[in-house]
Amino acid sequence: MTKAAFRFSAAMALGLMAAPVHAENQSVEMLHFWTSGGEAESVRALQDALAAKGIAWKDAAVAGGTGANAYQVLRSRVASKTPPSGAQMHIQETLVWAREGLLRDLSGLAAKDGWRDSVLASIQPNYVVDGKWIAVPVTMHRSNWLWYNTALLKKVGAEPPKDWDEFNAIAGKLKAAGITPLALGGQNWQYGDLLENIILAKGGPEFYRKVIAGDHEAIKSETMVSVFDQVAKLRGYVDEGSPGRDWNLATAMVINGEAAFQIMGDWAKAEFALAGKQPDVDYGCVSAPGTGGGFVWLVDNFAFFDTGDDASRAAQDTLAETVLDPKVQVDFAIKKGSIPVIRDFDNARLDVCGRRSFEDRTSAEGKNGVVPSIFHNAAMPGAQTGVYLDVVSEFFVTPSMTSQDAIEALIEGLDQL
Ligand code: GAL
């Protein structure tokens, strides 16, 4: 061995050569559930921005809409003491991990970077628990959207419906023309999304808030009967392939002209974009029927586990700073279909659906019409949401179950918690 080669290998052995030794720490392993075509494309926007700062994003993706499978994997990884550096999660999940004392406190970073001033004030109370920032908000989605295939609506001479009566009338025409009215994936959370949209439509924001609060009078009311009556009507508007279908395959039905409508959060837009479809030309994005003055929000967060060394903490901090960078906020939101979680950004860069989301939220704020999504874990603890998921799923697939039966099952389930 030459002297130089000896010095090199000795330095390697002692860990004196900075670049190779740190390289393995300059990464963050992120557990997430962004696995559809459009979602994977959006993740790339974050990966690229992070790579530009010398940090690699190690992907730990777990398929399954709204994260139930990913949350399961996260639990087992934490139990086996091999947590990822970070995980995508909704507000309620974040609160659970924070209460367990397992998340990194990001307050130092938040103070240094001025998150109090930059992050939307309305969502901050969800992140600051006992004075500590428990996660970094990444992006805001909206669940009360109706997506439609423009050509199919034209075929039956219909305009996008503003309320459920109009929707039902158009669905009748579509069926008569041999077109599936509603693209639906029969999975419990997708039934749930229908339910939360119809609760808001039939009852308005105050009623919706009462339901979240577990108000028995609201849950037993005639309004709730009319909510389940409308859910029951939807059974007749979906195709036979609906049970078990993933949400993005339902979106593909609208994209390909196999169904006219889908009620889905704005992550659906990423699928239309990936297929090269133009908003307001090939497809439309409007408020879900009857929810015009309202905005049902949910936020995806990144929460970080303390994996124990300064290098990995620094990499986590860099990721948090990257996602809140105003340019990255917009780059990501454009791809994901969401809107930024910061106050100041270049609104003009959003497409027509993104701008509509932003304008609708502003107008809903003025009417106290902004409410959290139940089925994307922004509104209530998991056990309570679980009762709703069970009841609405059973209801949808059991035509003999009446709206009154569903309400009784809800009350019974909630009372047992
Ligand atoms: C939501 C999540 C979105 C999107 C969607 C489908 O719960 O917040 O980012 O991934 O589920 O999985």
Residues whose N, C-alpha, C, O or C-beta is under 5 A from the ligand:
A	BS01	GAL	F33 G64 G65 T66 G67 W267 D300 H376
